[in-house]
Amino acid sequence: MTRTATVRTEVADPELVAACVQPDNTTEMTTEVADGSAVVTRIEREDTAGLQSTVDDYVVNLTVAAEVAETARTAAAVADRHTTHQS
């Protein structure tokens, strides 16, 4: 029997975050952007322990990707303000 988990996470830049986590997906994982505001990943594994381990790893990767995307967005906004004030 296959075990499944679906992780839906609302983030500011779901396309970027999804693109960041997808390279780490295994063949049992799919990631997509839903409703233009969320990253949704479905994970399937044959056993509960494997599912838990994969979900744990994914959540760490997702957290890092979301934090990096937010940091980049903040830095870009600061740079834009700095450039605008110098013009």
trRosetta pair geometry for C-beta under 8 A, 3 or more apart (Angstrom, degrees):
i j d omega theta_ij theta_ji phi_ij phi_ji
2 44 5.2 -2 179 -168 120 106
2 45 7.2 148 -159 76 73 26
2 46 6.3 -54 -109 -102 61 47
3 44 7.1 153 80 -154 47 54
3 45 5.4 -22 63 67 98 78
3 46 7.2 50 15 138 88 7
3 47 6.8 0 6 143 128 8
3 48 5.5 136 -73 -86 166 57
3 50 7.8 143 52 69 125 89
3 51 4.4 -84 103 -45 127 151
4 42 6.5 -9 -168 -173 108 92
4 43 6.7 154 -154 82 57 53
4 44 5.0 -20 -98 -98 84 74
4 45 8.0 159 -85 21 39 61
4 51 7.5 -131 -92 -128 10 134
5 42 7.4 168 86 -152 45 49
5 43 4.9 -7 57 57 90 103
5 51 5.8 132 -14 -180 116 111
5 55 5.2 -13 82 -85 161 128
6 40 6.6 -2 -175 -171 98 94
6 41 7.2 169 -152 86 52 44
6 42 4.9 -16 -102 -101 83 76
6 43 7.7 -177 -80 19 36 70
7 40 7.2 167 85 -150 51 46
7 41 5.0 -6 56 57 98 93
7 43 7.3 30 -4 -5 103 110
7 55 6.8 149 -52 -143 128 94
7 58 6.5 165 22 118 157 131
7 59 6.9 -146 -138 -81 156 84
7 62 7.2 -128 131 -42 140 166
8 34 7.0 -47 -134 47 107 138
8 38 5.3 12 -174 171 89 136
8 39 7.5 166 -151 83 44 47
8 40 4.8 -4 -104 -104 79 86
9 17 7.7 -105 95 133 121 150
9 38 6.1 153 75 -157 36 82
9 39 5.0 -13 60 56 95 92
9 40 7.8 179 21 -77 63 44
9 62 6.1 132 7 173 165 136
9 66 7.2 -98 145 -70 137 142
10 14 8.0 -62 -151 -74 39 114
10 37 5.6 -1 -140 143 87 97
10 38 5.0 -46 -89 -93 55 88
11 14 5.2 135 63 -80 97 67
11 17 4.9 28 91 -7 163 159
11 37 7.6 167 51 174 47 56
11 38 7.1 112 15 -123 72 39
11 39 6.0 12 14 -6 123 106
11 66 5.0 -123 -122 -122 130 108
11 69 7.0 57 166 79 127 145
12 69 6.9 179 66 124 99 114
12 70 6.3 101 30 -95 134 83
12 73 6.4 -75 112 -3 140 173
13 16 4.2 7 133 29 117 118
13 17 6.1 133 92 -19 74 91
13 69 4.9 -146 58 174 122 131
13 70 8.0 -174 15 -69 107 54
13 73 6.5 -179 -27 -63 133 132
14 17 5.6 -58 -139 43 34 109
14 18 5.8 36 162 -22 69 107
14 33 4.5 120 128 -131 118 105
14 34 7.9 -109 176 37 156 51
14 36 7.0 157 41 173 135 30
14 37 6.0 141 -26 -179 137 13
14 38 5.8 32 -108 64 143 7
14 39 5.0 -174 -150 -53 91 76
15 18 6.0 -56 -146 37 25 110
15 19 6.4 25 155 -18 61 109
15 33 5.6 -17 -81 -69 61 154
16 19 5.7 -57 -149 37 29 111
16 20 6.4 30 153 -22 64 107
16 65 7.8 178 127 171 78 99
16 69 4.9 136 107 -120 128 125
17 20 5.6 -55 -150 34 32 114
17 21 6.5 15 159 -8 67 108
17 39 5.1 -98 102 -52 115 143
17 62 7.0 53 176 -152 112 72
17 65 4.8 116 -145 131 74 115
17 66 5.3 24 -117 -82 131 68
17 69 5.4 -74 -68 -19 84 156
18 21 6.3 -65 -145 42 29 98
18 22 6.1 41 160 -38 66 107
18 31 5.3 170 -152 144 89 114
18 32 6.8 20 -143 -163 143 12
18 33 5.2 -102 -25 -59 155 88
18 39 4.8 -176 -73 -121 86 105
19 22 6.0 -43 -140 17 27 118
20 23 7.7 -62 179 18 28 100
20 61 7.9 -178 127 165 92 92
20 65 3.7 156 101 -135 138 121
20 68 7.2 161 -135 67 160 127
20 69 7.1 -131 -14 -52 149 110
21 24 6.0 -67 -170 42 55 107
21 25 7.1 75 138 -48 77 89
21 31 5.9 169 94 -116 108 167
21 39 7.1 89 31 180 138 147
21 41 7.1 -76 121 -72 139 141
21 58 7.1 66 -168 -155 127 80
21 61 5.2 116 -124 130 93 114
21 62 5.6 12 -89 -86 145 68
21 65 5.3 -91 -51 -21 89 162
22 25 5.4 -30 -157 -6 47 119
22 31 5.0 -136 -89 56 83 133
24 57 7.8 -143 156 143 128 109
24 58 7.7 168 108 -107 119 66
24 61 5.4 -130 64 -134 159 162
25 29 3.9 -139 -156 87 96 120
25 30 7.2 81 -163 -87 148 20
25 31 5.9 -138 -71 -9 138 111
25 41 7.5 -151 -103 -144 112 117
26 29 5.2 90 49 4 67 107
26 54 7.0 -78 16 -132 132 125
28 43 6.2 54 124 -163 96 62
28 44 4.6 -127 -172 68 99 77
28 45 5.9 86 150 -76 159 60
28 54 7.3 -44 85 -145 122 167
29 41 6.1 -2 -169 -174 102 104
29 42 7.0 164 -150 83 52 51
29 43 5.1 -8 -102 -103 87 73
29 44 7.7 -166 -72 23 44 68
29 54 7.3 -160 -67 174 119 127
29 58 7.3 177 -127 -93 145 134
30 41 6.8 172 86 -149 44 58
30 42 5.1 1 53 50 93 96
31 39 6.4 -7 -167 -175 102 96
31 40 7.1 158 -151 84 53 46
31 41 4.5 -16 -98 -98 82 90
32 39 7.8 161 85 -154 32 53
32 40 5.6 -21 65 63 79 94
32 41 7.9 156 19 -82 56 47
33 36 6.8 46 151 -101 112 28
33 38 7.0 143 -160 77 57 47
33 39 6.3 -38 -101 -99 62 55
33 40 7.5 132 -125 17 13 84
34 37 7.7 -50 91 55 62 61
34 38 4.8 -29 63 72 92 102
34 39 7.8 138 17 -120 83 8
34 40 4.6 36 -10 -10 126 129
35 38 5.8 35 52 19 103 102
39 62 6.9 -177 92 -138 143 113
41 58 6.2 -157 106 -175 155 141
41 62 7.6 -129 2 -77 141 130
43 51 6.4 135 120 -145 113 79
43 54 5.3 170 -170 117 140 126
43 55 6.0 -166 54 -74 159 78
43 58 6.6 -131 -65 -23 141 158
44 51 7.8 -47 -168 -103 21 103
45 48 7.8 147 91 -85 116 13
45 50 4.0 -163 177 105 140 108
45 51 4.0 -162 44 -68 127 74
45 54 5.9 169 -55 10 135 141
46 50 6.4 32 52 48 70 147
47 50 4.7 88 64 11 85 106
47 51 6.9 -152 95 -8 43 89
48 51 5.5 -55 -147 36 33 113
48 52 6.2 33 156 -20 67 105
49 52 5.8 -53 -147 36 30 111
49 53 6.4 29 154 -18 64 107
50 53 5.7 -55 -146 38 31 111
50 54 6.2 28 157 -17 65 108
51 54 5.9 -59 -146 39 28 109
51 55 6.2 27 157 -18 65 108
52 55 5.8 -55 -144 38 28 109
52 56 6.3 32 156 -21 63 107
53 56 5.7 -53 -149 34 29 113
53 57 6.5 26 155 -15 63 106
54 57 5.8 -54 -148 38 31 110
54 58 6.1 32 154 -20 65 109
55 58 5.6 -56 -145 39 31 113
55 59 6.2 32 157 -22 66 105
56 59 6.0 -55 -148 33 27 109
56 60 6.8 27 154 -17 61 104
57 60 5.9 -57 -156 34 32 111
57 61 6.5 28 151 -14 66 108
58 61 5.6 -58 -149 40 33 110
58 62 6.0 34 154 -21 69 108
59 62 5.5 -51 -141 39 31 114
59 63 6.2 37 157 -23 64 105
60 63 5.8 -54 -149 33 28 112
60 64 6.5 24 156 -15 63 106
61 64 6.0 -58 -150 38 30 108
61 65 6.2 29 154 -18 66 109
62 65 5.7 -56 -145 38 30 111
62 66 6.2 27 158 -17 66 108
63 66 6.0 -57 -146 38 27 108
63 67 6.3 24 156 -16 63 109
64 67 5.8 -58 -147 39 29 110
64 68 6.2 27 157 -18 66 108
65 68 5.9 -56 -145 38 28 108
65 69 6.2 28 156 -18 64 108
66 69 5.8 -54 -145 38 29 112
66 70 6.3 29 155 -18 64 107
67 70 5.7 -55 -146 38 30 110
67 71 6.3 32 154 -20 65 107
68 71 5.6 -53 -145 37 31 112
68 72 6.3 32 155 -18 65 106
69 72 5.8 -54 -147 37 30 111
69 73 6.3 31 154 -20 64 107
70 73 5.6 -53 -146 37 31 112
70 74 6.3 31 155 -19 65 106
71 74 5.8 -55 -147 37 29 111
71 75 6.2 29 155 -18 64 108
72 75 5.7 -55 -144 38 30 111
72 76 6.3 31 156 -20 64 106
73 76 5.8 -54 -148 35 29 111
73 77 6.5 30 153 -19 63 105
74 77 5.7 -54 -150 35 31 111
74 78 6.5 31 152 -17 65 105
75 78 5.7 -53 -148 37 33 111
75 79 6.3 33 153 -19 65 106
76 79 5.6 -53 -146 38 32 112
76 80 6.3 36 153 -22 65 104
77 80 5.6 -51 -148 34 31 113
77 81 6.5 31 153 -18 64 104
78 81 5.8 -54 -150 36 32 110
78 82 6.2 33 152 -21 65 108
79 82 5.5 -55 -146 37 32 114
79 83 6.2 31 156 -18 66 107
80 83 5.8 -55 -144 38 29 109
80 84 6.1 30 156 -21 64 109
81 84 5.7 -55 -145 37 29 112
81 85 6.3 24 158 -16 64 110
82 85 6.1 -61 -149 38 26 107
82 86 6.6 20 155 -17 62 111
83 86 5.9 -63 -150 37 30 109
83 87 6.9 42 153 -38 63 99
84 87 6.0 -45 -157 10 33 116
